[in-house]
Amino acid sequence: MYLNGEEIKDLVIPNNVTSINDYVFQGCSELTSLTIPSSVTYIGAYAFNGCMRLNTIFCLNPIPFYCAKKSTFGCSTEDLRDSYDIYNYATLHVPMGSKEAYSSAFEWRYFNNIKEDMELDGQVYYANLIVQQGTTGYTRQAVKASEKYTIYIGSIGENKVNAVTFNGIDVTDDVKQGYYTTPEIKGESILSVSYEMESANVNSTTYSNIRVKGYHGEITIDNIDEVSDVSVYTIDGKVISNMPSASGSITLQVPSEQLYIVKVGTRTYKIAL
């Protein structure tokens, strides 16, 4: 498909379009991005068949678009696949809260990469911000993409902030008066906060620089200034890992979406993954 003599790579269907006819974009081999507005109610058979470079699809309706019984993107059953298999490499972007509906709808359910990251009208995009806090576990919230986001992560009760990471990068020193402002959020992001549990029995300042951080199923402990025993427990006291005579920096693999207690020598920390 050409516009002003050039083949279209990014296709945005106009908001007044209600149906996409059979075969209409078939064979647009240079098409890489497709946006379908909420006004569309029907997508015809083989409408995008042969779009071998199509890797990003934005669906702006929380209710999955009806697709013809014959294939829209090149195949219609799990055991009939095109040689380029769009369902494995393309990402389907849908409005917040509609992933489950698309995951069970005809044709759309074959996409293996479905992301909730957009507002209904397609004008303001949203992304998931996962906040892992060592006192409460983790939460997911929708935030405006391509914008900065400010969140309060100050000390809570007897727990003081120990370390903060954003997408795995240590940003502890960027926390000001208990608040942290993220960079512009481009996609799903993870903000992880660990807390040190105050103890009246701890007088040593040897461990004052220790930072306990978590990201993608890993707990990293930096700045162990003197040889110490390191142990990781679940919130109910089950031992997950033990590393005697640790020093410097260490990384431990643990299951995600849980709260943990980390002991380094005489210091104790809470972290969520």
Secondary structure, DSSP 4 states (H G I P E B T S, - for coil): -EETTEE-SEEE--TT--EE-TTTTTT-TT--EEEE-TT--EE-TTTTTT-TT--EEEE--SSPPEE-SS-SSS--BTTB--TT-HHHH-EEEEETT-HHHHHHSTTGGG-S-EEEEE-TTSSSBEEEEEEEETTTEEEEEEEETTS--EEE---BTTEEEEEEEETTEE-GGG-BTTEEE-----S-EEEEEEEEEP-TT----TTTT-EEEEETTEEEEEEEEEEEEEEEEETTS-EEEEEEEEEEEEEEE--SS-EEEEEETTEEEEEE-
